[in-house]
């Protein structure tokens, strides 16, 4: 048994070194990308290398997870908890170091995996966005907190940013939002949620990354968890979001109120940054689509997890953005 453990630890150490090297290379590429204005002037080779590294990091993370799981199965039962905690410390140090080095990549939504089981996180190689798993099961839905059961799904941890949407515009030749100058957003809001997008724009972006918009029930479960809480973080608390009492008067960078404003599944900005389009109709036969989340600067009631509003699908205002969902992450059975 000791020989098996020694071989496993040696392989784990090698994989962790490769993972740290890949993350450092990704950081360097993203620093080079940050020197360009977001849009068509980013060399395609850089984009290609970035995606290859993202895929490589994902592969290495999965291999590390599998080996750690196999190793833990070899440990004696009485020593499992203590030894497992000790063996995980190097990984935690790597995660902290990587988080400190992403720098400009934060505005691109390409940060490293946050704490939590790797099986509950997946990075979409198309746009680099991290997605979180919302397990199948029941939750309390709506103002009446009726019990609703949903299958498993995955959803973007954060809303799509202006910079991320710019890559979509550049690659697909899609019409840019009206507040941009040309094909790029103003640099000062590159890490803010994209706005001035219609429901049709949101559907097109979701399709581009291989996903779809969430249903309003999926959106609410991702924001609320299973316990029927009023806000993603629980009860109302000053300073956990960009509501009217903050008097900021605009959107804020994605993740500004994280982690204190996060949902139970780790989703950020699900209240008081922008409304987010869903695929659901306001009511049967109605053309309007449901938006969720409540935009910046409005009162407490608007940003409740159960708060729902309807908007014409062609409506374009500076209060509405999006995040993407998929039914299953690649590697699992099922279709997007």
N, C-alpha and C positions, 0 to 999 in steps of 0.2 A: 504493500500500500504506500509506503513512504517513497518508493521509486516512482509510482504513478503521480504522487503529489509533486515531487521534484520536477518531473517532466512537464506537468501542467503549469507550474509556477514559472518555469523557464519560458514556455511558449507565451504565457500571459505577459511576461515582462517584455518580450520581443514585440508582441502586438501593441502594447501600450506605448512603446517607443515609436513604432510606426504611426500610431494614432496621433501622438504629440507632434511628430514631424509633419504629418498631413495637415494638421490644424494650423501649424506655423506657416506652411506654404499657402494655405487658404488665406490666412491673415495678410501675407505679403501681396497676394494677387488682389485682394480687396482694397488694400492701400493704393495699389496702382490704379485700380478702377476709380477710386475716389478722386483721382487727379483729373478725371474727365467729367464734363457736364453730362448728367444722365441723359441718354438718348442715343442717337445713331452714331455718335462719334466714339463710342466705346469699341475698341477692336474686337472683332468676333473671336479671335484666338483667345483673348482673355476670358470671354464668356464661356468658351468651350472648356478651357482649363479649369475654370471655377466649377463648372458642372461636374467634370470628371473627379475633381477633388471632393466635392460634396458626396458623390456616389461612393468614392473610396472610403471616406470617413464613415458613412452609413454602414458599409460592409464591415469595416474594422470594429465598429461599435457592436454590431451583431455577433461577430466572432468572439469578442471579449465577453459579452454577456453569456454566450453558450458555454464557453470554457469555465467561467465563474460558476455557472449553474452546475456543470459537471463536477467541478472541483468541490463545491459545497456538498454534493452528494457523496463524496469520498471521505469527508471529515467525520470523525466519531460524533455521535449524537450529543454527548455531554459537552463537547468542546465547540460545537458548531457556531453558536451565537457569538462567543467571544472572538474566535479565530476569524469568522466571517467579517466582523466589524473591523478587526485589525487589517485584514487583507484588502478591504475596500478603501482604506485611507489613501493609498497612492492614486487610485482613480479619482477620488474626490479632489486631491491636490491638482491633478491634471485638469479637471473640470474648472476649478477656480482660476488656474493660470490661463486657460483658454478664454474664459469669460473676460479676463482682464485685458486680453490682447485683441479682441475683435474690433475695438475702436470704431472706425467709420463703418464697419459692416453692420453695426446695430441699425443704422438707418435703412439698410437694405433688407432687413428681416432675415439675415443669414447668420445669426448668432449660434453658439453651440447649444447642445442639448441641456436643458435645465435639470436640476435635481429631480429624481423620480425614475421609476422603472423604464428602461429603454423600450419595453413592449408597449408602453402607453404614449410614446412619442415617435413621430416619424417626420422626416424632412422631405418635402416634395422637391425632387431634383430640378423640376422645370422652373420654379421661381425661387427656390431656396427657403420657402417658408416652412416653419415648424408647425406640425399639426398634432393635436392631442386626441387621444381615444376617449370616447364617451361610452362606457359599457352598456350593454343591453340591460333592460330592466324598467321598473316602474319609477315614476316620480310624480310630484304634486304639481299640477298644471293649472295656470290661469288664476284669476282672482278668487274663484271658488275652491281652488286647490283640489280639483278632481284628480283621481288617480289615472294616469295614462302610462301605457307600456310602449316602449320603443325598442327596435333592434339596435345593435351596436352601430355607431358611426364615428367618423373622424371630422374634426373641424379646425380651421386655422386658429392657432393660439392668439393671433392678433389680427386686427383688420388690415386690409391691403393698403400699403402706403403709396404716397405720390410717386416715390422713386420706383417702387415695384411695378406700378401701373405704367410708368414710362417705358419699361422694358417691353411690356405688352404692346404699347403703342408703336414702338420702334420696330419690333419684329413683325407685327401683323398689319402695319399701316393703318391702324384704327384712328378714328378722329380723336384728338386729344381734348381734355376738358377745357372749357371756355376761359378759365382763369390762368391758363398757361400762356407763355409767350413762345410760340412755335411748338416744338415737339417735346419740350422739357418743362418740368415744374420749377417754380422759383426755388432756389437752393435752400432758403430759410425754412421751407415747409416740406422738404424732401422726405423727412421721417414722420410727417403727420399722415393721418388717414386720407386717402384720396377722396375728393368730393366732386360735386358737379357731374355725377355719373347717373345715367338713367338705369332702369331695371334691365333694359336690353344691353347696355354697356356691361353691367355686372354679370349677366349671363354669358356674354362673349368672353370676358376675362376668365370666368370659372371654367368654361370649355377649353380655353387655351392652356390652362394648367392641368387639364384632365379631370376636373371636378364638376361641381354644380353648386347652386346656392342651397343653403339649408332650408328645410321647412321651418315654419315658425315654432312648431313643437320641438324640433331638434335645437333650434337656437335657444329656446327658453331653458331646456334641460342643461345645455352647455353653460348657460349663465347662472342657473339656479341650483344645480345639483338635485338631490332627491328630497330635500327636507322642506321645500316650500318657502325658503327665505325670501325676504322682500327685495333685497339688493344682492348683487353677486358676492359681496363680502359679508353679508349678514344684515344686521340692523343698521340704520342710518348712522353715519359718523362723519363729522366735518373733516375735510381734507383727503377723502378717499376717492374723489372724482372731480371732474371739471364742471360742476353745477353752477347755478347762478350766484350762489353765495361766495364763489371764488373770484367773480368779476374779472375773469381773464379775457373774455370777449372773442374767443376764437378756438379752433381746434388746438390740441396739444400733441407733442410727440408721442407716438405709440409707446406704451409702457411707462409713461411718466408717473402713473399712480400704482405701479407694481412694486412689491407684491401685495401691499395693503388693500388694493382694490380688485384683486384677482378673484375669479370664480372658483368654486370647489375643484374644478378640473384644471385650473391653472390658466384659463383664458383671461386675457387682459382687455381693458377698454370696452367692456360690454355694457357700460352705462356712462352717459354724459360725455361722449366724444363726438360720435356721429350716429345717426340712424343707420341701420344696416338692412339692405334688401334681403327678403326671403323669397322662396319660390311660391309661397302660399297666397291664395287669393283672399281678399278681404272677406268675402262671403261668396257662396255659390252663384255663378252667373255674373259676378261683378268683375270688371276689368282691373280694378285697383289691386295692388299687391301690398302685402303686409310688410311694414318696416318695424324693426325692433331696436331697442337700446337707448333711445332718447339722445338728442344731440346736446352739444355744449351749451351752457348758459341758461338752461331751462330749470324749472322747479323740480322738487323732489319727486312728485307724482309721475312725471314723464319718464324718468329713468328706471322705474321699478321693473323687475324681471318680468312681471306679468303685463306690463304696459304694451299695448299694441295700437298701431296707427295704420291707416291705409293711404296709399299714394298712387296716382296714375303711373303706369309703367314708363311713360315717356317723360315724366317729370324730372327736371334737372335743377337741383338747388345745392347750395353750399353746405347742406346739413346731412347729406346722405352718402354713405359709402357701402362697403361690402366686406365680407369674409367668405371663404370657400369651404365647402364640405365634400366629403366622399363617403361612400357606404363602407368600403373596406380599403385598408392600405395594401399596396402591392405586397405579394408574398403570402396573402391570405386568400382563401377561396372566396369567390363572389366578384361582382362587377362594381365599378365606380358608379 
